[in-house]
Amino acid sequence: MDKLQAYRVSAHADAFSCKDCGVLLLLAGIEVPEESEKIEQEQEMGHALKVFAVNVRALHGVDVGKLKTTKYDGRSQPPLFVVD
């Protein structure tokens, strides 16, 4: 853990990278659902969902080509925000 550099990427997420090479290893945060979903979720669970994204290319012994993946077309989605 002493080789990890942590930094805040948003109000809801932190990123962790290698201090030596700078490779992004992990994103950790909470899922922020739409307001109607948030109310239902809080009633059911009492707290926000924790979300972790791991850069599997940085894990020793993992053959990324053998992993089952699901492609997602993010380009066709509307932007989350627009800067004027």
C-alpha positions in Angstrom: 0.0 0.0 0.0 3.0 2.4 0.4 3.4 2.4 -3.4 -0.1 3.8 -4.0 -0.8 7.5 -4.6 -4.4 8.5 -3.8 -6.1 11.6 -5.2 -9.7 12.8 -5.4 -11.2 12.8 -8.9 -14.7 14.0 -7.9 -16.9 14.5 -4.9 -17.8 10.8 -5.1 -14.6 9.0 -6.2 -10.9 8.6 -5.4 -8.3 7.2 -7.8 -5.2 5.2 -6.8 -2.1 5.0 -9.0 1.4 3.6 -8.7 3.9 6.1 -7.2 6.7 4.6 -9.3 5.2 4.4 -12.8 1.9 6.4 -12.6 -0.4 3.7 -13.9 -3.9 4.1 -12.7 -4.8 0.9 -10.7 -8.1 1.5 -8.9 -11.1 3.9 -8.8 -13.2 3.8 -5.6 -16.3 5.7 -5.0 -20.1 5.6 -4.5 -22.7 5.3 -7.2 -24.9 8.4 -7.4 -28.2 7.2 -8.9 -31.0 9.4 -10.3 -33.0 11.1 -7.6 -36.0 8.8 -7.8 -33.7 5.7 -7.7 -31.7 7.2 -4.8 -34.8 7.5 -2.7 -35.8 3.9 -3.3 -32.2 2.7 -2.8 -31.9 4.5 0.5 -35.1 3.0 1.7 -34.0 -0.5 0.7 -30.3 -0.4 1.7 -29.9 2.6 3.9 -26.7 3.8 2.2 -25.1 4.4 -1.2 -23.6 1.6 -3.2 -19.8 1.4 -3.1 -18.2 1.0 -6.6 -14.7 -0.2 -7.4 -13.1 -0.3 -10.8 -9.8 -2.2 -11.0 -7.3 -2.0 -13.9 -6.9 -5.7 -14.5 -4.1 -5.1 -17.0 -2.0 -4.2 -14.0 -2.6 -7.5 -12.2 0.1 -10.1 -12.4 -1.0 -13.4 -13.9 -4.2 -12.1 -15.5 -4.6 -12.8 -19.3 -6.9 -10.0 -20.4 -7.6 -11.7 -23.6 -9.3 -14.6 -21.8 -11.6 -12.4 -19.8 -15.3 -12.3 -20.8 -16.1 -8.6 -21.5 -19.2 -6.6 -22.4 -18.8 -3.8 -24.8 -20.5 -0.5 -24.0 -21.0 2.2 -26.6 -20.5 5.3 -24.5 -20.1 7.6 -27.5 -23.7 7.2 -28.5 -24.9 8.3 -25.0 -25.7 11.9 -24.3 -23.0 13.8 -22.3 -23.4 14.0 -18.5 -22.8 17.7 -18.7 -22.1 20.4 -21.3 -19.7 23.3 -20.8 -20.8 26.5 -22.5 
